Amino acid sequence: MKKPINLEQIKNNHKLSKLAFIKQRKLFVMPILKKEWNEIIKISEN
């Protein structure tokens, strides 16, 4: 990852808005899909 991204950036991305940890009150470790991870990497490169 070139630069860190914050939770707001993830919430504002329509491709990531369905991530389970977005809907939870507490942030915790959980699996995500490969396409979701690729989108996170893409955001970090901008």
TORNU-759258 format. One record per residue: x, y, z of N, C-alpha, C in turn; residue in three letters. Coordinates in pm, whole numbers, plus 50000, padded with zeros to 5 digits. Layout:
((X; Y; Z); (X; Y; Z); (X; Y; Z); "ALA")
...
END
This chain:
((50085; 49884; 50000); (50000; 50000; 50000); (50090; 50123; 50000); "MET")
((50070; 50210; 49904); (50156; 50328; 49893); (50132; 50429; 50004); "LYS")
((50007; 50452; 50038); (49976; 50544; 50148); (49855; 50491; 50223); "LYS")
((49846; 50518; 50351); (49732; 50470; 50429); (49603; 50539; 50385); "PRO")
((49494; 50469; 50398); (49364; 50530; 50372); (49283; 50526; 50500); "ILE")
((49190; 50618; 50513); (49112; 50623; 50636); (48973; 50563; 50616); "ASN")
((48903; 50546; 50725); (48771; 50484; 50723); (48673; 50566; 50639); "LEU")
((48684; 50697; 50644); (48595; 50783; 50565); (48611; 50756; 50416); "GLU")
((48734; 50735; 50369); (48757; 50705; 50229); (48691; 50573; 50190); "GLN")
((48697; 50476; 50277); (48633; 50346; 50250); (48482; 50362; 50247); "ILE")
((48427; 50434; 50344); (48282; 50454; 50349); (48230; 50530; 50227); "LYS")
((48309; 50621; 50174); (48267; 50702; 50060); (48283; 50631; 49926); "ASN")
((48343; 50514; 49926); (48364; 50438; 49802); (48248; 50341; 49784); "ASN")
((48171; 50358; 49676); (48052; 50274; 49655); (48085; 50126; 49640); "HIS")
((48205; 50093; 49596); (48244; 49953; 49581); (48275; 49888; 49717); "LYS")
((48301; 49969; 49817); (48338; 49917; 49949); (48230; 49942; 50056); "LEU")
((48125; 50009; 50020); (48023; 50048; 50119); (47950; 49930; 50181); "SER")
((47959; 49813; 50122); (47891; 49695; 50175); (47980; 49609; 50266); "LYS")
((48104; 49651; 50288); (48192; 49576; 50377); (48127; 49562; 50514); "LEU")
((48136; 49443; 50571); (48069; 49417; 50698); (48118; 49509; 50810); "ALA")
((48248; 49539; 50813); (48298; 49621; 50924); (48252; 49766; 50915); "PHE")
((48202; 49809; 50800); (48146; 49943; 50786); (48014; 49952; 50864); "ILE")
((47940; 49845; 50867); (47809; 49843; 50932); (47817; 49814; 51082); "LYS")
((47933; 49773; 51131); (47952; 49742; 51273); (47989; 49869; 51349); "GLN")
((47958; 49871; 51476); (47998; 49984; 51560); (48145; 49977; 51596); "ARG")
((48198; 49856; 51610); (48337; 49838; 51648); (48416; 49785; 51529); "LYS")
((48537; 49832; 51517); (48626; 49787; 51411); (48702; 49664; 51459); "LEU")
((48701; 49559; 51381); (48773; 49438; 51416); (48824; 49370; 51290); "PHE")
((48909; 49271; 51308); (48969; 49199; 51195); (48868; 49101; 51139); "VAL")
((48852; 49105; 51007); (48762; 49012; 50940); (48805; 48995; 50795); "MET")
((48768; 48886; 50733); (48808; 48865; 50593); (48731; 48958; 50499); "PRO")
((48796; 48993; 50388); (48729; 49068; 50282); (48758; 48997; 50149); "ILE")
((48679; 49028; 50050); (48696; 48968; 49918); (48818; 49027; 49848); "LEU")
((48875; 48951; 49758); (48991; 48996; 49680); (48960; 49125; 49605); "LYS")
((48840; 49134; 49545); (48804; 49255; 49470); (48794; 49377; 49563); "LYS")
((48752; 49356; 49687); (48747; 49466; 49784); (48888; 49510; 49822); "GLU")
((48977; 49413; 49844); (49116; 49446; 49876); (49180; 49523; 49760); "TRP")
((49155; 49479; 49638); (49211; 49548; 49521); (49162; 49692; 49514); "ASN")
((49038; 49715; 49549); (48983; 49851; 49550); (49052; 49936; 49657); "GLU")
((49078; 49879; 49773); (49150; 49951; 49879); (49290; 49988; 49832); "ILE")
((49358; 49896; 49768); (49491; 49925; 49715); (49483; 50036; 49610); "ILE")
((49383; 50031; 49526); (49365; 50134; 49422); (49346; 50272; 49485); "LYS")
((49267; 50280; 49591); (49247; 50408; 49661); (49379; 50458; 49718); "ILE")
((49458; 50369; 49774); (49584; 50411; 49837); (49686; 50462; 49736); "SER")
((49670; 50426; 49611); (49765; 50468; 49509); (49730; 50603; 49448); "GLU")
((49614; 50656; 49479); (49574; 50787; 49425); (49625; 50900; 49512); "ASN")
END
